Amino acid sequence: MHNLQDKIILVSKRMIDNQGNESFDTYFGKVITFSENTVIVLRPNNKEESLPYADDLYELAEEGFYELEDGSTYENPDYIAEFKVYSSKESWEKHSNENNN
């Protein structure tokens, strides 16, 4: 289990709706607390968000300067976490096989 306490994570959520349209929610979040199945991060808007935890979901970030599409930046985040989020069970059933990358 990674020690994520107080770490900065580049979170990237690829959201897929029932029609297969994609949108992205990407931000730098600070870990407030974590357990063997949940990570609570503080988003830039100061709201908490719960993310799933598994060792393979959190990859060590390479050192460097990261800039997101919204213009936010962070130098040397600790981890990168990428998620696919389906808007509904219907969305998952219809589109999970076509969005494997």
Residue pairs with C-beta under 8 A, 6 or more apart in sequence:
1 36
1 55
2 55
2 58
2 79
4 31
4 34
4 39
4 53
4 58
4 78
4 79
5 31
5 33
5 34
6 30
6 31
7 30
7 31
7 78
7 79
8 28
8 29
8 30
8 31
8 74
8 77
8 78
8 79
9 28
9 29
9 30
9 31
9 39
9 41
9 58
9 77
9 78
9 79
9 80
9 81
10 26
10 27
10 28
10 61
10 66
10 74
10 77
10 79
10 80
10 81
11 25
11 26
11 27
11 28
11 29
11 41
11 49
11 51
11 81
11 83
12 24
12 25
12 26
12 80
12 81
12 82
12 83
13 24
13 25
13 26
13 82
13 83
13 84
13 85
14 22
14 24
14 82
14 83
14 84
14 85
14 99
15 22
15 23
15 24
15 25
15 85
15 86
15 87
16 22
16 84
16 85
16 86
16 87
16 91
16 95
16 99
17 23
17 87
17 91
18 87
18 88
18 90
18 91
18 94
20 91
20 94
20 95
20 98
20 99
22 99
24 69
26 68
26 69
26 70
27 43
27 44
27 68
27 72
28 44
28 66
28 68
28 72
28 74
28 77
29 41
29 42
29 43
29 44
29 49
30 41
30 42
31 39
31 40
31 41
32 40
32 41
32 42
32 48
33 39
33 40
34 40
34 53
35 53
36 53
37 52
37 53
37 54
38 50
38 51
38 52
38 53
39 50
39 51
39 52
39 53
39 58
40 48
40 49
40 50
40 51
41 48
41 49
41 51
42 48
43 49
44 72
51 57
51 81
51 83
52 83
57 81
57 82
57 83
58 79
58 80
58 81
59 79
59 80
59 81
60 78
60 79
60 80
61 76
61 77
61 78
61 79
61 80
63 76
64 75
64 76
65 73
65 74
65 75
66 73
66 74
66 75
66 77
67 73
84 96
84 99
86 92
86 95
86 96
